[in-house]
Amino acid sequence: MNPTDPSHTQSPGPKRRSNKISLLNEEFDLALFIMIFKKRWKLLAIIFLVLISGAVIYLRYAQRMYQESCVIQVTSQNTANKILTSTEGVFQGNEDEVAESVELMRSRVFLEKVFRSLPMVVSYYTEGTFKINERYLTSPYQAEVDSAARRKLVDVPIYISFNSLNGGKLTFTKGRGPKNSYTFYSAQWCETPFGKIKIHIISPAEINTSIHDITKDADFFKINNYNGLAKFYATRIAVNVSNSDAKTIKISCKDEDDTKAADIANAIGKQYIDQVLDKRKQSDESVLNFINDQLDTIYNRIRLTETMLGDTLRKNANGALVNISSELQSANGSYLVTLDEKIASLELQQTQLNELEKRINDQQNIDPMNLIMQLSISDEGDALKDNITGLHNLINQRQTASFDATDANLKVQELDSLIKQQKTLIFESIDLLNKKLGTSRADFIAQRDNIETKFAPPAVSSKNLEDLRLERQASIDEKYYDMLLEKKAEYEISKAGYVPESEILENAIPNWIPISPQKSVTMIISLLLATTIGVVILVIIYLFYNKITSVFEIEKLTESGVTILGIIPKYTKEIPSSQIIVNYNPKSILAEALRSIRTNLQFISNDTESKILAITSTVSGEGKTFVCVNLAGIIAYSGKRVIILDLDMRRPRIHSAFGIDNSKGMSTLLIGKYTVEEVIQKTGSDNFDVITAGPIPPNPSELVISKAMDDVLVKLKTMYDVIIIDNPPVGLVTDGIAMLQKADYPIYLMRADYSKREFIYFVDKLYYEHQFHKLSIILNGVDFERQKYRYSYYKYGYYGYGYTYGQNNYYET
């Protein structure tokens, strides 16, 4: 509120505040935010330094992770098909096996086979101060272990130290047991209670160097379990379809050693190609075995039929059998032969279904290609192909789930239930097909018997009819035997035609470029983290910054009618011992601000009588002494006689500001020990005197409100034009209130960025409860560089030149 505004009137207003002052900054003030940043930049710099240093240390000592990939193309083309394309009934393999191949390469059973093909039964390490490095294929020695050690010392670190090229010592701790040490000799078995270990020296030069190197890191090795390796690397190996149209699969492996990562990726591709080829050969071999079994069965039946027919022909040398056969054939043509062929075919199919049911019931690992290839010679096989494939998929899922869970797991139990249901469904289908085939076979047999009975001559006995059946059966068996021989030849050609069409298109090659930690990413993250933490700290400080920053904030927070008498800028230059800045630099911005305050005082009261100016604050450190001294100096500079009374008798400061004696002053004056004239001291400036506080009394409050104090003021009014009283802070003691009541100019001092917002409560309390309607506020220590856009000459009567913050602090009192 501007005291120069003629429309301003004093009004008591309400008797208490209507709202509380917020402890949080609810509006964004860029200038305040910048000020907080300038004050806290060292803290922010430390945060940045710590995080950047942490990132550098992390990059130096973090375990590097590498990733290598190979690409394979999955095909199952059989080159023999080019020969067999014109042959009906040849089984064509499923060429779309990409998804199945991916799952195969992800399975732990497959990965165990991969690790068995790599030199990973023992892993070798070097233990440093901060990290452990594996020496894959670069160890200067190799450890050979027997089966007992491979069972009992799995994953146990076995430390090795060489005394010479001839041997050394092995040390390890098994579980929670004691440390075990054993002496070993090169290329000889070292016996321990847990198995035998043999050490072979690969690089004598490196071993010899390490013997004489006292600073060398410790070496140790671990015996691996293939199942454990498969479980560990299952999360590090990624198998994904790269291009479904081209049937390419990308195999990636991550490891701390780039060479090992490349070897594992390549080994997976090679193992897959070899396994697929072996699986196809085994599948054809199984079908060939089935065909051979059928050939043996039919061959034995042909021989038996031929033997029975031979006996019949010898008994009927007159050729009656031929005549009967001709008569029947002439009666019904070749229909009987067709019926016999159908009966034989149905019997063969029933045999296949029974064999299939037995294999499904006995086998845990169902090979659908094998079983479906066997069904390919059956007319009823198509009905079971989908069910067999479904069972195969469920069994694969069960095997995959068993790697990560026990049989009690709900997922595993659910898969067991589905497998059982699928088998039951297949068995029911086989039973229905068998019944269907049996019914058809019985119908065909009945038709055959009816024809034979109907068209056979009366003289033909049942024995003769049975002989005719044997003759037809022999002809049918020979036909099926020839067909099976043809099938066998086809599958043998197919088996010979399988070559590893799947191939590695791109081998994994070590490049030793780590995927983590990445230097650029790590540094960016550390910078972002430091920035985030710094901004969060600044925002928190800003939100909880509850200091007065400007007169606008005072006007906004106060609910009383106090006026803003003026503001005083920060002064950062060297302060003289007297603290009277205006005498040394009368044209400074500080002097101009004080002159503006002096002018504003005239608007409050413009009569010529002697005036009392009482200055107080809420707490110490807001600059009362500095303001009193310099305001008195600027008033004295105008020709008026000025005296300062130091009534802050608990913590006197005026004598220090002028460097004068404090053995006598207001305390001795008020008790009548000295007269007014005896306690007045000169400051060295014209028209400017001072009465110090004197010795600290036990009862300063009583002295301030005594009649002697009134007498002193009356006498001083006759001697000086302006009496400036430096009062104690009213937020701590109530001594200053009495002088504020007697003052013509009661002034409340606040310091920017020091005085808290809740200090406004004291201002409103003085205004309302003590009826100090002349109370005005001076804001001290304003940073014009931050606030220059807020203040103008037209508002408070001075120009807003900027000053920077310095080290000299004149706001101690």
DRENLUMMAR-404195 format. One record per residue (C-alpha): x negated, y negated, z negated; residue in three letters. Coordinates in steps of 0.02 Angstrom, whole numbers, padded with zeros to 5 digits, always signed. Layout:
<nodes>
XYZALA ...
</nodes>
This chain:
<nodes>
+00000+00000+00000MET -00077-00164+00056ASN -00082-00300-00080PRO -00089-00433+00056THR +00082-00380+00121ASP +00207-00514+00066PRO +00351-00391+00074SER +00271-00288-00065HIS +00361-00298-00232THR +00324-00210-00394GLN +00455-00084-00444SER +00452+00036-00589PRO +00534+00173-00483GLY +00572+00341-00561PRO +00505+00388-00729LYS +00421+00549-00673ARG +00362+00635-00513ARG +00494+00719-00410SER +00377+00849-00335ASN +00213+00934-00367LYS +00054+00900-00270ILE +00011+01046-00156SER -00153+01134-00192LEU -00172+01182-00008LEU -00206+01075+00143ASN -00048+01091+00244GLU -00106+00983+00390GLU -00262+01002+00494PHE -00388+00862+00478ASP -00529+00879+00604LEU -00637+00751+00515ALA -00620+00845+00350LEU -00658+01010+00435PHE -00816+00936+00512ILE -00867+00865+00344MET -00846+01035+00261ILE -00948+01112+00401PHE -01089+00987+00375LYS -01091+01021+00189LYS -01088+01210+00210ARG -01199+01230+00363TRP -01338+01307+00258LYS -01220+01442+00197LEU -01163+01475+00375LEU -01344+01481+00433ALA -01383+01609+00298ILE -01234+01715+00354ILE -01292+01709+00535PHE -01471+01748+00484LEU -01418+01896+00376VAL -01305+01972+00509LEU -01428+01946+00651ILE -01568+02019+00544SER -01454+02164+00501GLY -01420+02193+00686ALA -01606+02191+00726VAL -01643+02314+00585ILE -01498+02424+00642TYR -01563+02425+00821LEU -01736+02469+00757ARG -01690+02614+00645TYR -01520+02676+00706ALA -01517+02848+00785GLN -01505+02827+00973ARG -01372+02925+01064MET -01389+02976+01247TYR -01262+03045+01370GLN -01294+03142+01529GLU -01169+03213+01653SER -01161+03337+01794CYS -01025+03362+01924VAL -00966+03530+01990ILE -00842+03574+02125GLN -00722+03715+02085VAL -00674+03831+02229THR -00629+04015+02234SER -00626+04048+02420GLN -00660+04229+02470ASN -00760+04242+02632THR -00694+04418+02659ALA -00521+04346+02689ASN -00581+04295+02861LYS -00591+04481+02900ILE -00430+04529+02811LEU -00314+04389+02864THR -00225+04500+02986SER -00198+04640+02859THR -00030+04631+02772GLU -00023+04651+02584GLY -00195+04584+02541VAL -00187+04483+02379PHE -00239+04302+02399GLN -00323+04227+02243GLY -00264+04066+02163ASN -00372+03925+02228GLU -00303+03790+02116ASP -00399+03831+01958GLU -00459+03657+01907VAL -00352+03642+01750ALA -00393+03819+01696GLU -00578+03788+01727SER -00576+03631+01619VAL -00498+03724+01473GLU -00621+03867+01495LEU -00771+03751+01485MET -00699+03667+01330ARG -00674+03830+01235SER -00797+03874+01097ARG -00814+04053+01155VAL -00879+03987+01320PHE -00992+03861+01233LEU -01068+03999+01127GLU -01121+04085+01288LYS -01195+03921+01349VAL -01300+03897+01192PHE -01360+04077+01200ARG -01434+04036+01370SER -01531+03886+01300LEU -01686+03885+01188PRO -01584+03827+01038MET -01595+03971+00914VAL -01716+03860+00816VAL -01717+03669+00813SER -01873+03569+00768TYR -01874+03400+00682TYR -01989+03262+00619THR -01930+03173+00461GLU -01973+02988+00457GLY -01943+02855+00325THR -01775+02800+00393PHE -01721+02929+00520LYS -01748+03107+00581ILE -01802+03142+00761ASN -01776+03309+00847GLU -01919+03379+00950ARG -01826+03475+01083TYR -01951+03568+01194LEU -02093+03458+01126THR -02132+03544+00962SER -02317+03593+00945PRO -02263+03758+00868TYR -02122+03884+00886GLN -02037+03988+00752ALA -01981+04166+00782GLU -01856+04238+00658VAL -01784+04411+00630ASP -01600+04455+00616SER -01600+04441+00425ALA -01667+04263+00430ALA -01541+04217+00563ARG -01403+04270+00444ARG -01469+04204+00278LYS -01564+04046+00325LEU -01440+03965+00444VAL -01447+03774+00436ASP -01578+03777+00296VAL -01717+03647+00324PRO -01882+03744+00321ILE -02028+03624+00300TYR -02192+03673+00378ILE -02368+03608+00344SER -02527+03670+00427PHE -02688+03692+00328ASN -02779+03746+00484SER -02746+03819+00653LEU -02739+03988+00568ASN -02591+03952+00456GLY -02509+03847+00324GLY -02360+03842+00209LYS -02171+03857+00229LEU -02059+03773+00100THR -01871+03777+00086PHE -01730+03775-00041THR -01589+03900-00023LYS -01426+03826-00088GLY -01447+03765-00267ARG -01588+03885-00303GLY -01770+03840-00335PRO -01891+03780-00204LYS -01974+03925-00113ASN -02151+03914-00041SER -02233+04046+00066TYR -02403+04054+00151THR -02398+04101+00334PHE -02530+04147+00462TYR -02517+04106+00646SER -02433+04238+00754ALA -02401+04348+00601GLN -02240+04387+00513TRP -02214+04293+00351CYS -02100+04394+00239GLU -01975+04308+00125THR -01828+04377+00025PRO -01715+04302+00158PHE -01799+04373+00312GLY -01957+04365+00417LYS -02027+04212+00505ILE -02170+04206+00631LYS -02253+04042+00683ILE -02333+04025+00855HIS -02446+03877+00891ILE -02406+03797+01059ILE -02515+03641+01053SER -02673+03669+00949PRO -02735+03492+00984ALA -02579+03411+00910GLU -02581+03529+00761ILE -02764+03490+00729ASN -02729+03302+00735THR -02584+03317+00614SER -02692+03411+00488ILE -02807+03259+00468HIS -02667+03129+00475ASP -02617+03090+00296ILE -02480+02970+00353THR -02397+03097+00466LYS -02209+03122+00444ASP -02145+03286+00375ALA -02101+03424+00498ASP -01963+03552+00475PHE -01856+03670+00577PHE -01681+03743+00563LYS -01612+03910+00617ILE -01450+03885+00712ASN -01290+03984+00723ASN -01215+03989+00897TYR -01039+03973+00830ASN -01094+03824+00726GLY -01177+03744+00879LEU -01017+03769+00979ALA -00914+03689+00842LYS -01035+03544+00822PHE -01051+03504+01007TYR -00866+03528+01044ALA -00840+03345+00997THR -00993+03289+01095ARG -00951+03379+01257ILE -00822+03304+01374ALA -00751+03401+01522VAL -00633+03302+01633ASN -00564+03311+01808VAL -00660+03188+01915SER -00561+03207+02076ASN -00411+03325+02082SER -00404+03325+02272ASP -00588+03370+02289ALA -00575+03488+02139LYS -00724+03409+02054THR -00755+03414+01867ILE -00871+03299+01769LYS -00962+03379+01623ILE -01039+03257+01497SER -01139+03289+01341CYS -01199+03168+01207LYS -01351+03201+01099ASP -01494+03114+01010GLU -01614+03194+01136ASP -01582+03149+01317ASP -01668+03304+01386THR -01560+03418+01279LYS -01402+03325+01330ALA -01447+03352+01514ALA -01491+03536+01486ASP -01325+03571+01398ILE -01223+03486+01534ALA -01314+03582+01671ASN -01302+03746+01573ALA -01113+03727+01558ILE -01098+03708+01747GLY -01210+03856+01782LYS -01125+03966+01652GLN -00955+03926+01726TYR -01010+03973+01902ILE -01087+04136+01842ASP -00938+04181+01733GLN -00811+04148+01870VAL -00908+04257+01990LEU -00922+04398+01863ASP -00737+04382+01820LYS -00686+04398+02003ARG -00797+04549+02026LYS -00728+04629+01869GLN -00551+04594+01928SER -00581+04681+02094ASP -00670+04822+02004GLU -00518+04847+01893SER -00401+04855+02043VAL -00518+04977+02130LEU -00518+05087+01975ASN -00329+05086+01977PHE -00325+05132+02162ILE -00452+05271+02133ASN -00343+05342+01994ASP -00194+05339+02111GLN -00297+05420+02249LEU -00348+05560+02132ASP -00169+05588+02077THR -00100+05593+02255ILE -00246+05698+02317TYR -00214+05828+02183ASN -00029+05828+02224ARG -00067+05851+02411ILE -00178+05999+02374ARG -00045+06076+02262LEU +00089+06049+02394THR -00021+06123+02530GLU -00057+06275+02421THR +00128+06304+02389MET +00169+06281+02572LEU +00031+06404+02620GLY +00104+06538+02511ASP +00278+06510+02585THR +00215+06521+02764LEU +00127+06685+02728ARG +00287+06758+02657LYS +00390+06699+02807ASN +00281+06750+02951ALA +00431+06760+03068ASN +00444+06571+03070GLY +00614+06554+02983ALA +00555+06400+02892LEU +00522+06309+03054VAL +00693+06355+03121ASN +00778+06293+02964ILE +00680+06132+02971SER +00723+06105+03153SER +00905+06136+03120GLU +00911+06012+02978LEU +00815+05883+03078GLN +00928+05904+03224SER +01077+05882+03106ALA +01019+05723+03018ASN +00871+05661+03115GLY +00729+05587+03013SER +00842+05524+02872TYR +00780+05656+02749LEU +00601+05601+02781VAL +00649+05421+02745THR +00733+05471+02583LEU +00581+05568+02527ASP +00471+05418+02566GLU +00581+05305+02461LYS +00582+05428+02318ILE +00393+05440+02321ALA +00376+05250+02328SER +00490+05229+02178LEU +00391+05358+02080GLU +00230+05263+02119LEU +00306+05099+02063GLN +00366+05177+01900GLN +00191+05240+01870THR +00120+05065+01897GLN +00246+04985+01778LEU +00208+05113+01643ASN +00021+05081+01664GLU +00052+04892+01656LEU +00153+04908+01495GLU +00014+05010+01417LYS -00121+04884+01464ARG -00022+04734+01402ILE +00014+04822+01238ASN -00169+04869+01212ASP -00257+04711+01276GLN -00277+04550+01176GLN -00359+04453+01317ASN -00242+04462+01466ILE -00320+04438+01637ASP -00171+04386+01743PRO -00265+04398+01908MET -00312+04578+01871ASN -00136+04630+01825LEU -00053+04533+01966ILE -00172+04609+02092MET -00117+04781+02030GLN +00065+04729+02051LEU +00033+04672+02230SER +00060+04848+02295ILE +00227+04856+02204SER +00390+04790+02277ASP +00449+04740+02102GLU +00287+04652+02050GLY +00345+04475+02089ASP +00472+04479+01948ALA +00334+04497+01818LEU +00199+04381+01886LYS +00263+04222+01802ASP +00288+04311+01636ASN +00111+04383+01639ILE +00036+04212+01680THR +00135+04134+01537GLY +00070+04266+01417LEU -00107+04232+01474HIS -00087+04045+01440ASN -00017+04075+01266LEU -00161+04191+01222ILE -00285+04060+01280ASN -00200+03927+01172GLN -00206+04046+01024ARG -00392+04073+01046GLN -00424+03886+01059THR -00321+03850+00903ALA -00409+03985+00804SER -00574+03890+00818PHE -00508+03747+00712ASP -00380+03834+00602ALA -00349+03994+00506THR -00212+04121+00536ASP -00109+04034+00401ALA -00100+03875+00504ASN +00076+03833+00564LEU +00018+03802+00743LYS -00070+03971+00749VAL +00080+04059+00676GLN +00193+03974+00803GLU +00081+04033+00946LEU +00079+04211+00875ASP +00267+04209+00873SER +00274+04146+01054LEU +00151+04280+01110ILE +00255+04415+01027LYS +00413+04347+01109GLN +00326+04340+01279GLN +00266+04520+01263LYS +00440+04575+01212THR +00510+04487+01364LEU +00385+04574+01478ILE +00420+04744+01399PHE +00607+04717+01419GLU +00580+04668+01602SER +00475+04823+01631ILE +00608+04931+01548ASP +00744+04854+01657LEU +00639+04878+01813LEU +00603+05058+01764ASN +00789+05091+01739LYS +00826+05008+01905LYS +00693+05111+01993LEU +00752+05270+01906GLY +00932+05239+01958THR +00879+05208+02138SER +00771+05364+02135ARG +00915+05470+02068ALA +01030+05401+02203ASP +00905+05444+02339PHE +00880+05620+02268ILE +01069+05646+02263ALA +01084+05588+02444GLN +00945+05705+02496ARG +01022+05854+02406ASP +01193+05817+02480ASN +01123+05811+02657ILE +01023+05969+02634GLU +01173+06063+02562THR +01294+05996+02693LYS +01189+06027+02848PHE +01090+06182+02800ALA +01149+06349+02880PRO +01233+06475+02764PRO +01087+06592+02774ALA +00966+06460+02703VAL +00928+06486+02522SER +00883+06355+02391SER +00704+06420+02402LYS +00698+06378+02585ASN +00762+06201+02549LEU +00629+06174+02417GLU +00498+06226+02543ASP +00563+06096+02664LEU +00550+05964+02529ARG +00371+06016+02496LEU +00331+05997+02678GLU +00406+05822+02685ARG +00321+05774+02519GLN +00154+05831+02589ALA +00179+05720+02740SER +00229+05571+02630ILE +00082+05596+02511ASP -00038+05601+02656GLU +00035+05438+02718LYS +00019+05354+02546TYR -00155+05425+02526TYR -00206+05344+02691ASP -00126+05179+02634MET -00222+05182+02469LEU -00383+05219+02561LEU -00348+05067+02669GLU -00313+04961+02513LYS -00474+05022+02433LYS -00572+04972+02586ALA -00490+04801+02586GLU -00533+04769+02403TYR -00710+04831+02424GLU -00731+04708+02567ILE -00650+04573+02457SER -00769+04614+02313LYS -00919+04605+02427ALA -00856+04441+02498GLY -00854+04345+02333TYR -00994+04219+02323VAL -01011+04073+02201PRO -00918+03946+02306GLU -00910+03833+02153SER -01068+03732+02151GLU -01154+03593+02055ILE -01141+03437+02160LEU -01243+03327+02043GLU -01364+03387+01911ASN -01385+03295+01746ALA -01554+03207+01744ILE -01624+03124+01586PRO -01642+02936+01606ASN -01675+02893+01422TRP -01552+02747+01424ILE -01454+02757+01261PRO -01266+02734+01259ILE -01276+02683+01077SER -01330+02576+00997PRO -01323+02454+01141GLN -01431+02302+01108LYS -01321+02174+01195SER -01159+02243+01121VAL -01234+02252+00946THR -01299+02074+00954MET -01133+02009+01023ILE -01038+02099+00885ILE -01154+02030+00752SER -01134+01854+00822LEU -00945+01872+00831LEU -00941+01943+00656LEU -01050+01802+00589ALA -00942+01674+00678THR -00783+01754+00612THR -00848+01760+00434ILE -00909+01581+00448GLY -00743+01520+00517VAL -00647+01616+00384VAL -00754+01540+00247ILE -00732+01366+00319LEU -00544+01391+00336VAL -00531+01454+00156ILE -00635+01308+00093ILE -00529+01190+00198TYR -00364+01262+00137LEU -00417+01250-00046PHE -00507+01083-00027TYR -00409+00978-00152ASN -00517+00821-00155LYS -00457+00647-00108ILE -00527+00605+00063THR -00444+00440+00112SER -00328+00300+00056VAL -00197+00373+00171PHE -00198+00529+00064GLU -00178+00424-00094ILE -00031+00332-00018GLU +00046+00496+00034LYS +00026+00582-00134LEU +00068+00443-00255THR +00250+00407-00298GLU +00212+00247-00393SER +00197+00070-00332GLY +00009+00056-00356VAL -00084-00047-00228THR -00242-00002-00135ILE -00362-00140-00183LEU -00497-00083-00063GLY -00625+00050-00019ILE -00812+00057-00045ILE -00922+00150+00079PRO -01060+00271+00039LYS -01229+00191+00011TYR -01373+00305+00056THR -01522+00191+00053LYS -01639+00178-00095GLU -01548+00104-00245ILE -01644-00024-00351PRO -01659+00007-00537SER -01530-00129-00575SER -01405-00045-00455GLN -01357-00220-00394ILE -01356-00187-00207ILE -01271-00349-00157VAL -01420-00454-00216ASN -01542-00358-00108TYR -01434-00343+00047ASN -01291-00470+00039PRO -01241-00439+00221LYS -01225-00252+00208SER -01062-00159+00237ILE -01059-00124+00051LEU -01066-00310+00011ALA -00929-00342+00140GLU -00819-00210+00060ALA -00844-00288-00112LEU -00804-00461-00043ARG -00644-00388+00030SER -00599-00323-00144ILE -00640-00493-00220ARG -00524-00576-00094THR -00384-00452-00129ASN -00398-00490-00315LEU -00352-00670-00276GLN -00189-00612-00197PHE -00143-00522-00358ILE -00172-00678-00466SER -00230-00845-00397ASN -00226-00956-00552ASP -00386-01035-00621THR -00383-00959-00795GLU -00516-00838-00853SER -00475-00661-00797LYS -00503-00491-00874ILE -00541-00350-00751LEU -00536-00175-00828ALA -00601-00026-00728ILE -00570+00155-00772THR -00565+00325-00686SER -00508+00501-00720THR -00675+00585-00754VAL -00858+00541-00757SER -00953+00537-00593GLY -00830+00430-00495GLU -00943+00277-00494GLY -00873+00157-00625LYS -01041+00084-00677THR -01098+00059-00497PHE -00935-00027-00448VAL -00934-00135-00606CYS -01112-00195-00578VAL -01094-00233-00393ASN -00919-00306-00405LEU -00982-00421-00545ALA -01130-00466-00437GLY -01024-00513-00286ILE -00907-00617-00395ILE -01056-00704-00477ALA -01128-00732-00303TYR -00974-00842-00267SER -01021-00958-00412GLY -00909-00890-00549LYS -00975-00846-00721ARG -00960-00658-00747VAL -00996-00543-00894ILE -00984-00352-00905ILE -00930-00266-01066LEU -00982-00084-01084ASP -00840-00005-01183LEU -00885+00172-01131ASP -00968+00190-01300MET -00969+00379-01295ARG -01074+00383-01139ARG -01150+00210-01109PRO -01230+00174-00940ARG -01237-00015-00914ILE -01402-00038-01006HIS -01482+00094-00895SER -01420+00005-00739ALA -01513-00154-00790PHE -01653-00076-00889GLY -01615-00177-01046ILE -01611-00140-01233ASP -01458-00054-01305ASN -01498-00070-01490SER -01359-00196-01508LYS -01200-00217-01411GLY -01012-00195-01421MET -01018-00069-01562SER -01122-00182-01675THR -01022-00335-01620LEU -00854-00259-01666LEU -00911-00208-01838ILE -00971-00387-01870GLY -01156-00350-01875LYS -01194-00472-01736TYR -01109-00621-01657THR -01056-00635-01477VAL -01202-00747-01434GLU -01324-00623-01511GLU -01267-00473-01406VAL -01254-00560-01237ILE -01402-00513-01125GLN -01458-00588-00960LYS -01464-00481-00803THR -01587-00590-00708GLY -01451-00652-00591SER -01369-00821-00602ASP -01197-00827-00684ASN -01210-00641-00726PHE -01225-00578-00906ASP -01191-00414-00992VAL -01150-00344-01163ILE -01207-00163-01177THR -01117-00029-01275ALA -01242-00028-01416GLY -01273+00123-01530PRO -01142+00260-01512ILE -01015+00237-01653PRO -00916+00377-01737PRO -00749+00289-01705ASN -00751+00204-01535PRO -00562+00214-01514SER -00530+00117-01674GLU -00657-00016-01627LEU -00577-00042-01456VAL -00403-00072-01527ILE -00461-00176-01675SER -00422-00362-01700LYS -00607-00396-01681ALA -00594-00340-01499MET -00456-00466-01468ASP -00560-00604-01548ASP -00709-00558-01438VAL -00603-00570-01281LEU -00530-00737-01333VAL -00702-00810-01361LYS -00774-00737-01201LEU -00632-00814-01100LYS -00695-00983-01155THR -00870-00941-01094MET -00841-00845-00930TYR -00726-00850-00780ASP -00717-00662-00758VAL -00736-00526-00891ILE -00766-00352-00817ILE -00739-00207-00936ILE -00817-00037-00901ASP -00693+00081-00986ASN -00713+00267-01023PRO -00618+00389-00907PRO -00435+00400-00957VAL -00429+00582-00902GLY -00546+00625-01045LEU -00505+00499-01184VAL -00373+00365-01209THR -00491+00223-01260ASP -00473+00134-01094GLY -00284+00119-01098ILE -00288-00023-01226ALA -00402-00126-01116MET -00298-00091-00962LEU -00149-00164-01053GLN -00246-00323-01091LYS -00320-00338-00916ALA -00261-00458-00783ASP -00331-00338-00654TYR -00314-00155-00711PRO -00411-00053-00582ILE -00411+00136-00563TYR -00566+00203-00474LEU -00569+00361-00369MET -00712+00435-00270ARG -00686+00510-00097ALA -00726+00695-00083ASP -00750+00701-00272TYR -00589+00652-00359SER -00459+00791-00355LYS -00284+00767-00289ARG -00205+00804-00457GLU -00290+00646-00524PHE -00145+00554-00441ILE -00041+00619-00588TYR -00140+00503-00704PHE -00108+00355-00590VAL +00079+00386-00587ASP +00079+00416-00774LYS -00005+00247-00808LEU +00115+00161-00688TYR +00276+00235-00757TYR +00245+00281-00938GLU +00129+00136-00983HIS +00212+00012-00866GLN +00049-00039-00780PHE +00137-00116-00631HIS -00017-00218-00586LYS -00122-00061-00574LEU -00224-00051-00413SER -00341+00080-00342ILE -00516+00067-00269ILE -00576+00217-00169LEU -00763+00235-00189ASN -00891+00331-00084GLY -00794+00337+00079VAL -00887+00416+00226ASP -00856+00290+00365PHE -00933+00403+00495GLU -00793+00527+00464ARG -00657+00401+00427GLN -00701+00261+00550LYS -00552+00297+00661TYR -00438+00278+00511ARG -00492+00108+00445TYR -00489-00059+00532SER -00523-00240+00493TYR -00339-00281+00503TYR -00294-00154+00370LYS -00415-00194+00231TYR -00512-00347+00290GLY -00681-00275+00341TYR -00763-00189+00485TYR -00784+00001+00476GLY -00967+00028+00512TYR -01025+00205+00487GLY -01152+00272+00363TYR -01224+00446+00340THR -01237+00544+00182TYR -01402+00531+00088GLY -01487+00607-00064GLN -01478+00459-00185ASN -01323+00476-00292ASN -01257+00321-00379TYR -01092+00397-00433TYR -01147+00478-00595GLU -01031+00371-00704THR 
</nodes>
